[in-house]
Amino acid sequence: MRGRAVSREQVPDLPPDALPRLHDLARLAAGHLHRPAFRTRVHHRDRVPGTGPVVLVANHSSLLEPQLIFGMLPRRSVFLVKSELFRGPLGRALRGIGQIPVRRGTPDRAPLMSAVRVLRGGGLVGVFPEGTRGAGDVSAAEQGAAWLVRTTGARVLPVASRGTHRPAGSPRRLRPVVDLLVGEPFDLEVGKGRTGLTRATETIRGRLADLVRELDERRQPSSQQNKATR
């Protein structure tokens, strides 16, 4: 007797193997999961486009930023996640909520084509374009985001984050403030060939770097106040 096939609800803004209800539940949980450990402040959440294809680009210094951004977004989102995390129960959970594994440093069009399908369905795809994670530096960037924009015509949404990284040798912090700053979405014309991708990637990198600097300036007064009270 043949087993009964599992029925999956197909939605255009998630990969076909995702479970929409599980995705929505995970997004709700991510918005509350880290509240005991961090004081999270989200600035300009209203800038997130409510509909239409969007490529979100963000800096990050740890695995926490993707979770925080995923939880703060007011709509479904699919992130390109390093393939090393797609093992065992965690891997099955990530696929279930619609995240896409990507092998960094290895030519692989499969994850990008999965992201293209999501974008063409009007979805939001998140990319962390730094060449290396470092401490949230965006001085180097990969070209996946620019390629997705050129292929789908999606808008670009920069998001800056600060506060999760604890410098080496610094004391343990009690519920540090983590800030997420949503930038203005913008349209980007990506030219043909590698030159077009390179120039568009530099534009994305520059916009994101400017947003990170803006967030650093926003956080500066509170940093100085904390020093004064020590």
N, C-alpha and C positions, 0 to 999 in steps of 0.2 A: 504493500500500500504506500503510495507516494505521500511524502510530507506536504503539508499545505504551505504554499508560498506566503512569506510575510508581506503584508500589504503596507506600502509606504506612500504617504501623502506627498505628491510631487508639487513643489512650489518653485517658481522661477528664480527667486533670489537666494536659493541655497543649492549646493551640489545635489545630484540625484540620489545619492546614498545617505543623505542627512535625514534626521528625524526632526521635523519642525517643532513639535511640542517639546522634545528634549532640548533643542536649541533655545527655545524661549525660556524654559525653566533654568537652563544654565546661565543665560544672560541675567535673569533675575537674581540668581544666587551670586554671580560674580559681582553684582552691585553692592552686596552686603558682606561678602565673605571676609574681606580684609579690614572691615571697620574696627574690630577690636585692636588691630595692630597699627593702623595708620589713621591719621586725620586727613581725609581726602577732600580737596577743594577742586571743583570743576568750574572753569571759567568759559563762558560763551558757548554752552551746550546748544543754544538756539541756532548757532551757525551751521549745525549739521543738516544738510539737505534732507528733507523728509522723504523724498522719492527720487528715483532716477539713478543711473549708474554713477558711482563714486569710487575713486581710488584714494583711500586714506593712507597717508604717509606719516610716520612717527619715529621719534628717536627712542631709544631704550637702553638701560644700563643693567637690567636684570629680566628675569622671566615674569616679574610682577606687572610691568607696564602693559603688556598685552592683555592680561586679565582685567586690569583696572579700566582700560579703554573699552574692552569688550562689554564690561558691565555698565559703563556710563553712557553708551550710545543709545539713543532713543529709537533705534531700528535694528533689524537683523544685520549681522556682519560676518564675513568670512575672512579669515586671516591665513596668510601663507606662513606656515609653522615649520621649523626645522624638523627633518624627517627622523632624527634621533629620538624624538619624543613619542613617535608612533609605534610603541612597543607595548605588548601586553594589554591590560585593562585600560591604561591611560590612552593608548593608541586607539582602541575601539571607541572610547568615550569621545576623543577628539573628532574622529570620523563621524560619530553619531550626531555631534552638534554642528557638523558641516565645515570643519577646518581642513585645510589642504596641506599635505606634506610636501616640502620642497628640500632638495639636496643642494646645499650651498656649495658653490665652486664646481658643480658638475652640470654640463649642458643637459637640460631636461625640459622639454616643452610641455610635457603632460600637465604639470601643475599650473602653468600659465594658461593652457587651453581650458582647464577646469575653471580658472578664474575668469576667463573670457566669457564662458557660458553664463556664469553668475552675473557678470556686468551686463551682458546683453539681455538678461532677464530683469534688469533694473535694480540689481543688488549693489551692495557695498563690499569692496574687497580691501583689506588692510595689508599694508606692506611696511616692513621696517627696512629702509633702504641702505642703512649703514653697511659698509664693507666689513667692519668689525664692530662688535658690540661696545667694547670699551666702557666708558662712563657716560654713554648717551651722546657721544660725539657724532657729528654729521659731516666731518671734513671729507669723508669718502662715501660714495654711494654706488649701489648697483643699479642696473638699467631696467629691471623688471617693471617698475612702476611706469616709466616712460613708455615702454613697449605696450603695456596694457592700455594706457591712454591713447596711444596712436591707433591701436587695433579697434578700440570700442568707442572712442570719443567721450569717455567718462570725464567728469570733473575731478579736480584734485582737491583734497581736503587735508591740510597739514595739522598735526596735533603734537604739541610739545609736552614733555613730562619732566618733572624734577622732584627729587625728594626720596626716592627709594634707595639710592646709592649711598652707602656709608664708606667714606674714605678709609683706607687702611690705617690702622693705628688709632682711629678715633673711638671715643667711648660708645658703649651701647646706648641707643636712643630710646626713649619711652614715647611711643605713639608719635613718631615724627610726622610733620605736615608734608603731604604729597600733593603737588599741584598738577593739574591737567589743563592746558590752555588750547582751546580749539581756535584755529585760525580761520580766516575768510576763505571759502571755497573759490577756486579759480579755474578758468578754462585754459588749456595749454595746447598750442599748435606744435605738433611734433613732426619735424621734417623727415625726409626719406633717408634710408640707409643708416649706417653707424654714426655718421656725423650728426644726423637729426636726433638720434637717441642720446648721444653724448651731450649735445646742447640742451635738450629738454631735461636730462638728468641733472645737469648743472643748475638749471632754473629751479627744479624741485628742491635740490639740496640747498640752494640759496634761500628760498622761501622758508624752508624748515629751520635752517640755521638762524634766520632773522627772528623766527617765532621763539626759538629756544632762548635767544638773547633777550627778547622782550619778557619772557617768563622769568629769567634770571633777575632782571631789573625789578619786576614785580615782587620777587621774593627778598630782595636786598634789604628793604627797611625792617622786615621781621627778623632777618638774620642779625642785623645790627642791634635790634632791641634785645634779642636773646643774649648777645654778648654782654650788653650793658647790665643785664640782670643776674649774671653769673657771679 
